[in-house]
Amino acid sequence: MMIPWGGVSCCLSAAALYLLGRSSGRDAEVLKSVAKVNQLKGIGYLLDIESKVLPLVVAISGRVGAESPISCEFSGLRGVIVEETAEQHFLKHNDAGSWIQDSALMLSMSKEVPWYLDDGTDRVFVVGARGASGFVLTVGSEVFEESGRSLVRGTLDYLQGLKMLGVKRIERVLPTGTSLTVVGEAVKDDIGTVRIQRPHKGPFYVSPKSIDELIGNLGKWARWYKYASLGLTVFGAFLIAKHVIRYIMERRRRWELQSRVLAAAAAKRSDQDNEGSNGKAENGSDGAKRERPIPDLCVICLEQEYNAVFLP
């Protein structure tokens, strides 16, 4: 019996989606239990009271700011985190004789300065935001610089099977003044500065969405994963059941066919024995034929000897 891989794959995918749904649901419940700080000026007092027993995980909102923001070279924006990449684009001559477009990373640079969230009442510094869930940088600038038209350089590249097109520079930035929601562990250093960082165990989000939007989004994905898991489970069970039923029916058909063949062969053998007994006195040579083993019959016509075999 062959394994119904289609049904098994559907069931395994359903199990994976079910686990993802449970994970998203747990994350949503954890976010619901997080302490929401409406004004940053009260976070210090809250920290002094509640962090003595357990780490304090909070959700805060505010606008991004920094003492010395970074001035972006291409976009002119001022940001606290800037990532710049440069890709060399070119045409490459392949073995089939045609030119295909390709690219190679030339430069990947990242800059970050200490930054904070400010809601007008106080400011709280954020540490390690690039490793947080939901964190994205805005594309501040995307420029394509065409390659120079140097004849010598172009000839050398052509001989190597290359045609340089130019350099694509992308600048991603977290601009100052951006509204963010941060969920993480609140800690206070020796000089009393409060900062939000990744907790040892718990959620860490840096997102332009509010805490309620994050909870709703996670709950929505949890429901979608649940429905998709249920659908794949039903479909996978149907495929497996279909395969099993087909296998049982095939085995039953073969058994019935074998039974009919054996019964017909036995009847045929009995008839030949009776005919041979009646003609024994009339022809002595028929006795020699009768003593010879009766050949096996064809399973299709049940009349002639089989003259072919099928090997698996």
Secondary structure, 3 states (H helix, E strand, C coil): CCCCHHHHHHHHHHHHHHHHHHHHHHHHHHHHCCEECCCHHHHHHHHHHHCCCCCEEEEEEEEEEECCCEECCCCCCEEEEEEEEEEEEEEEECCCCCEEEEEEEEEEEEEECCEEEECCCCEEEECCHHHCECCCCEEEEEEEEECCCCHHHHHHHHHCCEEEEEEEEEEEEEECCCEEEEEEEEEECCCCCEEEECCCCCCCEEECCCHHHHHHHHHHHHHHHHHHHHHHHHHHHHHHHHHHHHHHHHHHHHHHHHHHHHHHHHHHHHHHHHHHHHCCCCCCHHHHHHHCCCCCECCCCCCCECCCCCCC
